[in-house]
Amino acid sequence: MQNRRLWVRLHEKDGKRHEMPCHHNLEDYLTAYIDGCGLRGQAKGPLFRPIARGTKRLSDTPLPQANAFAMVRRRAAAAEIGTAIGNHSFRATGITTYLKNGGTLETAATIANYSSTRSAGPLRSAWVADR
């Protein structure tokens, strides 16, 4: 929490770390998840964790990336989403939605953790196409 606002700390590829405030809907979902899983007060531990074998409780280890990807694919199939979907789908959808709702290209680049708008080719394309 920072100034009564929930923030997420993302551990990205190549050891990059990125912190950003949550959208109010995400804050509601994460708060419900944290409270429902009993993770409140465990700020240093991983947010998403596998269930420990034979315990029906969350372990203290992070959910492996491959398991998270498989879960997303299963949920997409269950929702009858025919398009291939993955982590980048969420990123692209979020950024596109932000831009369509009047967000700036510079802030979108910050959200996407691009060092500048020059290195944000896909962002520029989405922004230009939306104008």
Secondary structure, DSSP 4 states (H G I P E B T S, - for coil): -BTTB-EEEEE-GGG-EEEEEPPHHHHHHHHHHHHHHT-TT-TTS-SS-PBPTTTSSB-SSPPPHHHHHHHHHHHHHHTT--S---HHHHHHHHHHHHHHTT--HHHHHHHTT-SSGGG-HHHHHHHHHH-
